[in-house]
Amino acid sequence: MIHFVGAGSGAPDLITVRGQKLLSEADVIIYAGSLVNPELLEVKKEGCKVYNSALMTLEEVLSVMEQAEADGLTTVRLHTGDPCLYGAIREQMDVLDQKNIAYDYCPGVSSFCGAASALNLEYTLPDVSQSVIITRMAGRTPVPEKEEIASLASHQATMVVFLSTGMLEKLSERLIEGGYTADTPAAIVYKATWEDEQAFVCTVGTLAETARKHNITKTALMIIGDVVTHSHYNRSELYNPAFTTEFREASK
C-alpha cells in the first residue's frame, strides 16, 4: 500500500494523528526534502528506508514505490502541507492506477492555513470577503490563461498566492491591473508555523520592497485583501442574539 500523507505546514506537531501513525508504521518513506520538516522523520521505525524526493525525478519516485510494493512493504509518500495543493500527486496516482497498485491519501494542514494562523487572520469576513482564491504567478511553469492573476484580481476576493516570492514586482503590477489599489492591504508570511516563521503586513504596492527589506526570496505566501487588516466588517449572524438558528431562537 502507498499512503500519500500531508506533512502539514511546517511545525512537526501539526501533522495529523493519522499521518503520524502512518509515518511510524512505514517501511519506506519518500519525503519532499526541500519543504518538509525533517523532524517529522523522528517517528520512523528502525530499518525504515528514507528517500528525499527533492533529489529524484518522478520516474525514480515511482520506481521506489513499485519496488517496495513488490517486496510487500508499506510506503509513505510525504508531501508538504496538504498534497492537494501544488503537490503533483495526480501524476503519481495515475501511474499507480495503471499498475494496479493500491494507495490512499491522508490530508494535512496547508500552509495557507498556517499563514492565517501566523497573522491571527480570518480569510472570510462578513461583508468584506466570502471567497478565497488560491493561485500562483506564471513562471517556468505556466498557468492557464483564464487564471491569469489580473483576471482573478478583478473579483476583489481574498487571494493567497503560492510559489511567487521571486516575482513580487510583477505580482503587484498584475494585481493593480486587475483592480486592487496599490494601498490594498497585503501580507508576506515566510515559512508559516516553522520555528523561523516571519510575517509582515504591507500593501499590494510594497510587496517587493517588504520582501527585500527582510531578505525573503522563497518559501513564502502572499495574502491579498482587506481581511489582512480586518479594520471593518460586520459580526457573524450565526452568533447574533437577534438571529434564529436551528439550535436556538432569536432573543426578543
C-alpha atoms as an extended CHARMM CRD file, in Angstrom:
* protein
*
       252  EXT
         1         1  MET       CA              0.0000000000        0.0000000000        0.0000000000  PROA      1               0.0000000000
         2         2  ILE       CA              1.1240000000        3.5390000000       -0.7760000000  PROA      2               0.0000000000
         3         3  HSD       CA             -0.0200000000        6.2640000000        1.6220000000  PROA      3               0.0000000000
         4         4  PHE       CA              0.0930000000        9.8570000000        0.3870000000  PROA      4               0.0000000000
         5         5  VAL       CA              0.4020000000       11.9300000000        3.5640000000  PROA      5               0.0000000000
         6         6  GLY       CA              0.2060000000       15.6670000000        4.1200000000  PROA      6               0.0000000000
         7         7  ALA       CA              3.0670000000       16.7040000000        6.3900000000  PROA      7               0.0000000000
         8         8  GLY       CA              1.3610000000       19.9040000000        7.4930000000  PROA      8               0.0000000000
         9         9  SER       CA              2.5780000000       23.4560000000        7.1520000000  PROA      9               0.0000000000
        10        10  GLY       CA              5.9050000000       23.0720000000        8.9460000000  PROA      10              0.0000000000
        11        11  ALA       CA              5.6780000000       22.6030000000       12.7100000000  PROA      11              0.0000000000
        12        12  PRO       CA              6.1980000000       18.8830000000       13.3950000000  PROA      12              0.0000000000
        13        13  ASP       CA              3.2040000000       18.7000000000       15.7390000000  PROA      13              0.0000000000
        14        14  LEU       CA              0.8480000000       19.9610000000       13.0140000000  PROA      14              0.0000000000
        15        15  ILE       CA              0.8100000000       16.6640000000       11.1530000000  PROA      15              0.0000000000
        16        16  THR       CA             -2.4530000000       14.8030000000       11.7060000000  PROA      16              0.0000000000
        17        17  VAL       CA             -2.6640000000       11.9420000000       14.1990000000  PROA      17              0.0000000000
        18        18  ARG       CA             -3.3790000000        9.6030000000       11.2830000000  PROA      18              0.0000000000
        19        19  GLY       CA             -0.4420000000       10.9230000000        9.2980000000  PROA      19              0.0000000000
        20        20  GLN       CA              1.9840000000       10.4500000000       12.1720000000  PROA      20              0.0000000000
        21        21  LYS       CA              0.7280000000        6.8970000000       12.7510000000  PROA      21              0.0000000000
        22        22  LEU       CA              1.2770000000        6.0500000000        9.0740000000  PROA      22              0.0000000000
        23        23  LEU       CA              4.7940000000        7.5140000000        9.2410000000  PROA      23              0.0000000000
        24        24  SER       CA              5.6410000000        5.4560000000       12.3170000000  PROA      24              0.0000000000
        25        25  GLU       CA              4.4880000000        2.2350000000       10.6130000000  PROA      25              0.0000000000
        26        26  ALA       CA              6.0720000000        2.8020000000        7.1860000000  PROA      26              0.0000000000
        27        27  ASP       CA              8.7820000000        0.5520000000        5.7840000000  PROA      27              0.0000000000
        28        28  VAL       CA              9.6730000000        3.1630000000        3.1660000000  PROA      28              0.0000000000
        29        29  ILE       CA              9.3110000000        6.9660000000        3.3560000000  PROA      29              0.0000000000
        30        30  ILE       CA              9.6970000000        9.2410000000        0.3360000000  PROA      30              0.0000000000
        31        31  TYR       CA              9.5540000000       12.8350000000        1.5580000000  PROA      31              0.0000000000
        32        32  ALA       CA              9.7260000000       16.2390000000       -0.1100000000  PROA      32              0.0000000000
        33        33  GLY       CA             13.0370000000       17.1570000000        1.4660000000  PROA      33              0.0000000000
        34        34  SER       CA             13.1490000000       20.7700000000        0.3360000000  PROA      34              0.0000000000
        35        35  LEU       CA              9.9230000000       21.6680000000        2.1430000000  PROA      35              0.0000000000
        36        36  VAL       CA              9.0460000000       19.0210000000        4.7400000000  PROA      36              0.0000000000
        37        37  ASN       CA             10.3770000000       19.4970000000        8.2750000000  PROA      37              0.0000000000
        38        38  PRO       CA             12.8970000000       16.6570000000        8.8310000000  PROA      38              0.0000000000
        39        39  GLU       CA             11.8450000000       16.4650000000       12.4960000000  PROA      39              0.0000000000
        40        40  LEU       CA              8.7850000000       14.5830000000       11.2680000000  PROA      40              0.0000000000
        41        41  LEU       CA             11.0130000000       11.6490000000       10.3780000000  PROA      41              0.0000000000
        42        42  GLU       CA             11.9830000000       11.1040000000       14.0160000000  PROA      42              0.0000000000
        43        43  VAL       CA              8.9870000000        8.7820000000       14.4520000000  PROA      43              0.0000000000
        44        44  LYS       CA             10.1520000000        6.3660000000       11.7540000000  PROA      44              0.0000000000
        45        45  LYS       CA             10.7270000000        2.7980000000       12.8480000000  PROA      45              0.0000000000
        46        46  GLU       CA             14.0750000000        1.0360000000       12.8800000000  PROA      46              0.0000000000
        47        47  GLY       CA             15.0510000000       -0.1990000000        9.4470000000  PROA      47              0.0000000000
        48        48  CYS       CA             12.7770000000        2.2040000000        7.5650000000  PROA      48              0.0000000000
        49        49  LYS       CA             14.2980000000        3.3440000000        4.2660000000  PROA      49              0.0000000000
        50        50  VAL       CA             14.0910000000        7.1120000000        3.6630000000  PROA      50              0.0000000000
        51        51  TYR       CA             14.3410000000        8.8320000000        0.2780000000  PROA      51              0.0000000000
        52        52  ASN       CA             14.4950000000       12.5930000000       -0.3850000000  PROA      52              0.0000000000
        53        53  SER       CA             12.3410000000       13.3130000000       -3.4300000000  PROA      53              0.0000000000
        54        54  ALA       CA             13.9550000000       16.7350000000       -3.9040000000  PROA      54              0.0000000000
        55        55  LEU       CA             16.8400000000       14.7830000000       -5.4620000000  PROA      55              0.0000000000
        56        56  MET       CA             14.6270000000       12.4710000000       -7.5240000000  PROA      56              0.0000000000
        57        57  THR       CA             12.6090000000       12.5030000000      -10.7380000000  PROA      57              0.0000000000
        58        58  LEU       CA              9.0240000000       11.3030000000      -10.9260000000  PROA      58              0.0000000000
        59        59  GLU       CA             10.2430000000        8.0870000000      -12.5450000000  PROA      59              0.0000000000
        60        60  GLU       CA             12.6940000000        7.4640000000       -9.6940000000  PROA      60              0.0000000000
        61        61  VAL       CA              9.9940000000        8.0690000000       -7.0740000000  PROA      61              0.0000000000
        62        62  LEU       CA              7.6690000000        5.6340000000       -8.8250000000  PROA      62              0.0000000000
        63        63  SER       CA             10.4430000000        3.0660000000       -9.1490000000  PROA      63              0.0000000000
        64        64  VAL       CA             10.9570000000        3.1090000000       -5.3560000000  PROA      64              0.0000000000
        65        65  MET       CA              7.2060000000        2.7250000000       -4.8310000000  PROA      65              0.0000000000
        66        66  GLU       CA              6.9830000000       -0.1860000000       -7.2530000000  PROA      66              0.0000000000
        67        67  GLN       CA              9.9200000000       -1.9930000000       -5.6860000000  PROA      67              0.0000000000
        68        68  ALA       CA              8.5150000000       -1.5170000000       -2.1920000000  PROA      68              0.0000000000
        69        69  GLU       CA              5.1800000000       -2.8910000000       -3.3610000000  PROA      69              0.0000000000
        70        70  ALA       CA              6.8740000000       -5.8920000000       -4.9850000000  PROA      70              0.0000000000
        71        71  ASP       CA              8.6730000000       -6.5340000000       -1.6840000000  PROA      71              0.0000000000
        72        72  GLY       CA              5.4240000000       -6.3900000000        0.2900000000  PROA      72              0.0000000000
        73        73  LEU       CA              6.3780000000       -3.1670000000        2.0710000000  PROA      73              0.0000000000
        74        74  THR       CA              4.3090000000       -0.1540000000        3.1110000000  PROA      74              0.0000000000
        75        75  THR       CA              5.3010000000        3.2270000000        1.6730000000  PROA      75              0.0000000000
        76        76  VAL       CA              4.5030000000        6.7550000000        2.8450000000  PROA      76              0.0000000000
        77        77  ARG       CA              4.8380000000        9.4830000000        0.2420000000  PROA      77              0.0000000000
        78        78  LEU       CA              5.1890000000       12.5420000000        2.4900000000  PROA      78              0.0000000000
        79        79  HSD       CA              4.2230000000       15.8250000000        0.8580000000  PROA      79              0.0000000000
        80        80  THR       CA              4.3570000000       19.3340000000        2.2540000000  PROA      80              0.0000000000
        81        81  GLY       CA              1.1790000000       20.9630000000        3.5960000000  PROA      81              0.0000000000
        82        82  ASP       CA             -1.8100000000       19.2360000000        2.0540000000  PROA      82              0.0000000000
        83        83  PRO       CA             -0.8470000000       17.3570000000       -1.1210000000  PROA      83              0.0000000000
        84        84  CYS       CA             -3.9520000000       18.5590000000       -2.9710000000  PROA      84              0.0000000000
        85        85  LEU       CA             -2.3300000000       21.9920000000       -3.4330000000  PROA      85              0.0000000000
        86        86  TYR       CA              0.6650000000       22.0170000000       -5.7930000000  PROA      86              0.0000000000
        87        87  GLY       CA              1.5660000000       18.5220000000       -4.6530000000  PROA      87              0.0000000000
        88        88  ALA       CA              1.9230000000       16.8660000000       -8.0810000000  PROA      88              0.0000000000
        89        89  ILE       CA              0.1210000000       13.8090000000       -6.7170000000  PROA      89              0.0000000000
        90        90  ARG       CA             -2.2410000000       13.1630000000       -9.6220000000  PROA      90              0.0000000000
        91        91  GLU       CA              0.6000000000       12.1490000000      -11.9330000000  PROA      91              0.0000000000
        92        92  GLN       CA              1.7980000000        9.6500000000       -9.3310000000  PROA      92              0.0000000000
        93        93  MET       CA             -1.6760000000        8.2740000000       -8.7020000000  PROA      93              0.0000000000
        94        94  ASP       CA             -2.3590000000        7.8250000000      -12.4140000000  PROA      94              0.0000000000
        95        95  VAL       CA              0.7000000000        5.5890000000      -12.8200000000  PROA      95              0.0000000000
        96        96  LEU       CA             -0.2170000000        3.6130000000       -9.6950000000  PROA      96              0.0000000000
        97        97  ASP       CA             -3.7160000000        3.1370000000      -11.1400000000  PROA      97              0.0000000000
        98        98  GLN       CA             -2.2090000000        1.8270000000      -14.3770000000  PROA      98              0.0000000000
        99        99  LYS       CA             -0.1250000000       -0.6650000000      -12.4180000000  PROA      99              0.0000000000
       100       100  ASN       CA             -2.9930000000       -1.6610000000      -10.0870000000  PROA      100             0.0000000000
       101       101  ILE       CA             -1.0540000000       -0.5400000000       -7.0130000000  PROA      101             0.0000000000
       102       102  ALA       CA             -3.3010000000        0.4250000000       -4.0970000000  PROA      102             0.0000000000
       103       103  TYR       CA             -2.9490000000        3.8270000000       -2.4510000000  PROA      103             0.0000000000
       104       104  ASP       CA             -4.8230000000        6.2470000000       -0.2050000000  PROA      104             0.0000000000
       105       105  TYR       CA             -4.4850000000        9.8670000000        0.8190000000  PROA      105             0.0000000000
       106       106  CYS       CA             -4.2120000000       11.4040000000        4.3010000000  PROA      106             0.0000000000
       107       107  PRO       CA             -4.8260000000       15.1750000000        4.2340000000  PROA      107             0.0000000000
       108       108  GLY       CA             -2.6720000000       17.7240000000        6.0260000000  PROA      108             0.0000000000
       109       109  VAL       CA             -2.7180000000       21.3190000000        7.2340000000  PROA      109             0.0000000000
       110       110  SER       CA             -1.9770000000       23.5240000000        4.2310000000  PROA      110             0.0000000000
       111       111  SER       CA              0.4980000000       26.3830000000        4.5010000000  PROA      111             0.0000000000
       112       112  PHE       CA             -2.2800000000       28.8180000000        3.5860000000  PROA      112             0.0000000000
       113       113  CYS       CA             -3.9310000000       27.8070000000        6.8690000000  PROA      113             0.0000000000
       114       114  GLY       CA             -0.5940000000       28.1470000000        8.6430000000  PROA      114             0.0000000000
       115       115  ALA       CA             -0.1610000000       31.6330000000        7.1490000000  PROA      115             0.0000000000
       116       116  ALA       CA             -3.5470000000       32.6730000000        8.5310000000  PROA      116             0.0000000000
       117       117  SER       CA             -2.5220000000       31.4460000000       11.9730000000  PROA      117             0.0000000000
       118       118  ALA       CA              0.6890000000       33.4950000000       11.7790000000  PROA      118             0.0000000000
       119       119  LEU       CA             -1.4230000000       36.6410000000       11.4600000000  PROA      119             0.0000000000
       120       120  ASN       CA             -4.4210000000       35.5420000000       13.5760000000  PROA      120             0.0000000000
       121       121  LEU       CA             -6.3500000000       36.0670000000       10.3690000000  PROA      121             0.0000000000
       122       122  GLU       CA             -9.8070000000       35.0480000000        9.1760000000  PROA      122             0.0000000000
       123       123  TYR       CA             -9.9700000000       34.8150000000        5.3990000000  PROA      123             0.0000000000
       124       124  THR       CA            -13.7520000000       35.1130000000        5.1880000000  PROA      124             0.0000000000
       125       125  LEU       CA            -15.1100000000       38.1930000000        6.9590000000  PROA      125             0.0000000000
       126       126  PRO       CA            -18.7950000000       39.1350000000        6.5780000000  PROA      126             0.0000000000
       127       127  ASP       CA            -19.3090000000       41.9370000000        4.0380000000  PROA      127             0.0000000000
       128       128  VAL       CA            -15.5560000000       42.0190000000        3.2800000000  PROA      128             0.0000000000
       129       129  SER       CA            -14.7790000000       38.7310000000        1.5340000000  PROA      129             0.0000000000
       130       130  GLN       CA            -16.5360000000       35.3820000000        1.4300000000  PROA      130             0.0000000000
       131       131  SER       CA            -14.2250000000       33.7440000000       -1.0960000000  PROA      131             0.0000000000
       132       132  VAL       CA            -10.5640000000       32.7250000000       -1.1120000000  PROA      132             0.0000000000
       133       133  ILE       CA             -8.6460000000       32.4330000000       -4.3790000000  PROA      133             0.0000000000
       134       134  ILE       CA             -5.5610000000       30.2220000000       -4.1040000000  PROA      134             0.0000000000
       135       135  THR       CA             -3.2590000000       30.7150000000       -7.0620000000  PROA      135             0.0000000000
       136       136  ARG       CA              0.2780000000       31.3690000000       -8.2650000000  PROA      136             0.0000000000
       137       137  MET       CA              2.1280000000       33.5080000000      -10.7590000000  PROA      137             0.0000000000
       138       138  ALA       CA              3.1580000000       32.0130000000      -14.0800000000  PROA      138             0.0000000000
       139       139  GLY       CA              6.8920000000       31.3360000000      -14.0970000000  PROA      139             0.0000000000
       140       140  ARG       CA              8.8380000000       28.4740000000      -15.6170000000  PROA      140             0.0000000000
       141       141  THR       CA              5.6330000000       26.5200000000      -15.0770000000  PROA      141             0.0000000000
       142       142  PRO       CA              2.7360000000       28.2700000000      -16.8400000000  PROA      142             0.0000000000
       143       143  VAL       CA             -0.8180000000       28.7470000000      -15.5720000000  PROA      143             0.0000000000
       144       144  PRO       CA             -3.9550000000       28.5600000000      -17.7250000000  PROA      144             0.0000000000
       145       145  GLU       CA             -4.5800000000       31.8760000000      -19.4770000000  PROA      145             0.0000000000
       146       146  LYS       CA             -8.0530000000       32.1580000000      -17.9320000000  PROA      146             0.0000000000
       147       147  GLU       CA             -6.4330000000       32.0690000000      -14.4640000000  PROA      147             0.0000000000
       148       148  GLU       CA             -4.0060000000       34.9340000000      -15.0480000000  PROA      148             0.0000000000
       149       149  ILE       CA             -3.5100000000       36.9990000000      -11.8660000000  PROA      149             0.0000000000
       150       150  ALA       CA             -5.0900000000       40.2000000000      -13.1940000000  PROA      150             0.0000000000
       151       151  SER       CA             -8.2130000000       38.2940000000      -14.2120000000  PROA      151             0.0000000000
       152       152  LEU       CA             -8.5720000000       36.7170000000      -10.7730000000  PROA      152             0.0000000000
       153       153  ALA       CA             -7.8740000000       40.0470000000       -9.0660000000  PROA      153             0.0000000000
       154       154  SER       CA            -10.9590000000       41.5290000000      -10.7060000000  PROA      154             0.0000000000
       155       155  HSD       CA            -13.1150000000       39.5950000000       -8.2050000000  PROA      155             0.0000000000
       156       156  GLN       CA            -11.6260000000       41.5570000000       -5.2670000000  PROA      156             0.0000000000
       157       157  ALA       CA            -11.8390000000       38.4110000000       -3.1460000000  PROA      157             0.0000000000
       158       158  THR       CA             -9.1950000000       37.3620000000       -0.6360000000  PROA      158             0.0000000000
       159       159  MET       CA             -6.2410000000       35.9880000000       -2.5750000000  PROA      159             0.0000000000
       160       160  VAL       CA             -3.4470000000       33.6830000000       -1.3920000000  PROA      160             0.0000000000
       161       161  VAL       CA             -0.5180000000       33.4820000000       -3.7850000000  PROA      161             0.0000000000
       162       162  PHE       CA              1.8370000000       30.4880000000       -3.6550000000  PROA      162             0.0000000000
       163       163  LEU       CA              5.1760000000       29.9300000000       -5.3910000000  PROA      163             0.0000000000
       164       164  SER       CA              5.7050000000       33.5370000000       -6.4470000000  PROA      164             0.0000000000
       165       165  THR       CA              8.1160000000       35.1140000000       -3.9550000000  PROA      165             0.0000000000
       166       166  GLY       CA             10.7060000000       35.8160000000       -6.6510000000  PROA      166             0.0000000000
       167       167  MET       CA              8.2010000000       37.7080000000       -8.8100000000  PROA      167             0.0000000000
       168       168  LEU       CA              6.7170000000       40.2360000000       -6.4070000000  PROA      168             0.0000000000
       169       169  GLU       CA              7.1550000000       43.3450000000       -8.5380000000  PROA      169             0.0000000000
       170       170  LYS       CA              5.3370000000       41.6330000000      -11.3800000000  PROA      170             0.0000000000
       171       171  LEU       CA              2.7340000000       40.3050000000       -8.9460000000  PROA      171             0.0000000000
       172       172  SER       CA              1.9940000000       43.8420000000       -7.7090000000  PROA      172             0.0000000000
       173       173  GLU       CA              1.6600000000       45.0810000000      -11.2810000000  PROA      173             0.0000000000
       174       174  ARG       CA             -0.7860000000       42.3290000000      -12.2200000000  PROA      174             0.0000000000
       175       175  LEU       CA             -2.8500000000       42.7710000000       -9.0380000000  PROA      175             0.0000000000
       176       176  ILE       CA             -3.1640000000       46.5140000000       -9.6280000000  PROA      176             0.0000000000
       177       177  GLU       CA             -4.0040000000       45.9930000000      -13.2910000000  PROA      177             0.0000000000
       178       178  GLY       CA             -6.7470000000       43.6090000000      -12.1850000000  PROA      178             0.0000000000
       179       179  GLY       CA             -8.3900000000       46.0960000000       -9.8560000000  PROA      179             0.0000000000
       180       180  TYR       CA             -6.6730000000       46.1410000000       -6.4730000000  PROA      180             0.0000000000
       181       181  THR       CA             -5.3030000000       49.5280000000       -5.4660000000  PROA      181             0.0000000000
       182       182  ALA       CA             -1.6410000000       49.9420000000       -4.5140000000  PROA      182             0.0000000000
       183       183  ASP       CA             -2.6640000000       50.5640000000       -0.9060000000  PROA      183             0.0000000000
       184       184  THR       CA             -4.7970000000       47.4010000000       -0.6340000000  PROA      184             0.0000000000
       185       185  PRO       CA             -3.6530000000       45.5110000000        2.4860000000  PROA      185             0.0000000000
       186       186  ALA       CA             -1.3260000000       42.5790000000        1.8750000000  PROA      186             0.0000000000
       187       187  ALA       CA              0.9620000000       40.3150000000        3.8520000000  PROA      187             0.0000000000
       188       188  ILE       CA              4.0070000000       38.1370000000        3.3220000000  PROA      188             0.0000000000
       189       189  VAL       CA              4.3360000000       35.0440000000        5.5160000000  PROA      189             0.0000000000
       190       190  TYR       CA              7.6810000000       33.2570000000        5.4120000000  PROA      190             0.0000000000
       191       191  LYS       CA              7.8070000000       29.5780000000        6.4720000000  PROA      191             0.0000000000
       192       192  ALA       CA              4.4420000000       29.5880000000        8.2200000000  PROA      192             0.0000000000
       193       193  THR       CA              4.4570000000       27.6170000000       11.5190000000  PROA      193             0.0000000000
       194       194  TRP       CA              8.1820000000       26.7920000000       11.3130000000  PROA      194             0.0000000000
       195       195  GLU       CA             10.4350000000       27.9550000000       14.1580000000  PROA      195             0.0000000000
       196       196  ASP       CA             11.8370000000       30.7190000000       11.9400000000  PROA      196             0.0000000000
       197       197  GLU       CA              8.4180000000       31.9150000000       10.7350000000  PROA      197             0.0000000000
       198       198  GLN       CA              8.1440000000       35.5900000000        9.8500000000  PROA      198             0.0000000000
       199       199  ALA       CA              5.0220000000       37.5570000000        8.9500000000  PROA      199             0.0000000000
       200       200  PHE       CA              4.8610000000       41.1110000000        7.6230000000  PROA      200             0.0000000000
       201       201  VAL       CA              1.8210000000       43.2420000000        6.8500000000  PROA      201             0.0000000000
       202       202  CYS       CA              2.2780000000       45.6120000000        3.9410000000  PROA      202             0.0000000000
       203       203  THR       CA              0.3230000000       46.6950000000        0.8590000000  PROA      203             0.0000000000
       204       204  VAL       CA             -0.0250000000       45.4600000000       -2.6940000000  PROA      204             0.0000000000
       205       205  GLY       CA              2.2940000000       48.2520000000       -3.7990000000  PROA      205             0.0000000000
       206       206  THR       CA              5.0150000000       47.4130000000       -1.2570000000  PROA      206             0.0000000000
       207       207  LEU       CA              5.1940000000       43.6230000000       -1.5810000000  PROA      207             0.0000000000
       208       208  ALA       CA              8.5930000000       43.5830000000       -3.3150000000  PROA      208             0.0000000000
       209       209  GLU       CA             10.0220000000       46.2900000000       -1.0600000000  PROA      209             0.0000000000
       210       210  THR       CA              8.9190000000       44.3980000000        2.0590000000  PROA      210             0.0000000000
       211       211  ALA       CA             10.4650000000       41.1530000000        0.8410000000  PROA      211             0.0000000000
       212       212  ARG       CA             13.7710000000       42.8820000000        0.0160000000  PROA      212             0.0000000000
       213       213  LYS       CA             13.8640000000       44.6280000000        3.3870000000  PROA      213             0.0000000000
       214       214  HSD       CA             13.5480000000       41.3160000000        5.2260000000  PROA      214             0.0000000000
       215       215  ASN       CA             15.6190000000       39.2500000000        2.7600000000  PROA      215             0.0000000000
       216       216  ILE       CA             12.7460000000       36.9520000000        1.8180000000  PROA      216             0.0000000000
       217       217  THR       CA             13.4130000000       35.2690000000       -1.5140000000  PROA      217             0.0000000000
       218       218  LYS       CA             11.4710000000       31.9720000000       -1.3020000000  PROA      218             0.0000000000
       219       219  THR       CA              9.2410000000       29.7610000000        0.8620000000  PROA      219             0.0000000000
       220       220  ALA       CA              6.6590000000       32.4800000000        1.4740000000  PROA      220             0.0000000000
       221       221  LEU       CA              2.9700000000       33.0720000000        0.8030000000  PROA      221             0.0000000000
       222       222  MET       CA              1.3990000000       36.3880000000       -0.1160000000  PROA      222             0.0000000000
       223       223  ILE       CA             -2.0620000000       37.2590000000        1.1680000000  PROA      223             0.0000000000
       224       224  ILE       CA             -4.0120000000       39.9910000000       -0.5820000000  PROA      224             0.0000000000
       225       225  GLY       CA             -7.1890000000       41.7620000000        0.5350000000  PROA      225             0.0000000000
       226       226  ASP       CA             -8.9210000000       43.8270000000        3.1830000000  PROA      226             0.0000000000
       227       227  VAL       CA             -9.1600000000       40.8360000000        5.5360000000  PROA      227             0.0000000000
       228       228  VAL       CA             -5.4460000000       41.3090000000        6.2590000000  PROA      228             0.0000000000
       229       229  THR       CA             -6.1260000000       44.3910000000        8.3760000000  PROA      229             0.0000000000
       230       230  HSD       CA             -9.7060000000       43.4040000000        9.3660000000  PROA      230             0.0000000000
       231       231  SER       CA            -10.4030000000       47.0960000000       10.0040000000  PROA      231             0.0000000000
       232       232  HSD       CA            -14.0640000000       46.9020000000        9.0160000000  PROA      232             0.0000000000
       233       233  TYR       CA            -16.5160000000       44.0140000000        8.9300000000  PROA      233             0.0000000000
       234       234  ASN       CA            -19.9330000000       43.0550000000       10.2810000000  PROA      234             0.0000000000
       235       235  ARG       CA            -20.2770000000       40.4720000000       13.0160000000  PROA      235             0.0000000000
       236       236  SER       CA            -21.4290000000       36.9790000000       12.1390000000  PROA      236             0.0000000000
       237       237  GLU       CA            -25.1830000000       36.4470000000       12.0690000000  PROA      237             0.0000000000
       238       238  LEU       CA            -24.6900000000       32.9380000000       13.4300000000  PROA      238             0.0000000000
       239       239  TYR       CA            -23.9260000000       34.2840000000       16.9190000000  PROA      239             0.0000000000
       240       240  ASN       CA            -26.1620000000       37.3380000000       16.7100000000  PROA      240             0.0000000000
       241       241  PRO       CA            -28.7800000000       37.1930000000       19.5170000000  PROA      241             0.0000000000
       242       242  ALA       CA            -31.3480000000       38.5950000000       17.0570000000  PROA      242             0.0000000000
       243       243  PHE       CA            -30.7790000000       35.7240000000       14.6030000000  PROA      243             0.0000000000
       244       244  THR       CA            -32.7110000000       32.4310000000       14.8080000000  PROA      244             0.0000000000
       245       245  THR       CA            -30.7990000000       29.2340000000       14.0350000000  PROA      245             0.0000000000
       246       246  GLU       CA            -31.6670000000       25.5360000000       14.0050000000  PROA      246             0.0000000000
       247       247  PHE       CA            -30.4590000000       25.3020000000       17.5970000000  PROA      247             0.0000000000
       248       248  ARG       CA            -31.8140000000       28.4580000000       19.2830000000  PROA      248             0.0000000000
       249       249  GLU       CA            -34.4760000000       31.1040000000       18.9530000000  PROA      249             0.0000000000
       250       250  ALA       CA            -33.6700000000       34.7700000000       18.4900000000  PROA      250             0.0000000000
       251       251  SER       CA            -33.8420000000       36.9230000000       21.5790000000  PROA      251             0.0000000000
       252       252  LYS       CA            -36.8020000000       39.2640000000       21.8810000000  PROA      252             0.0000000000
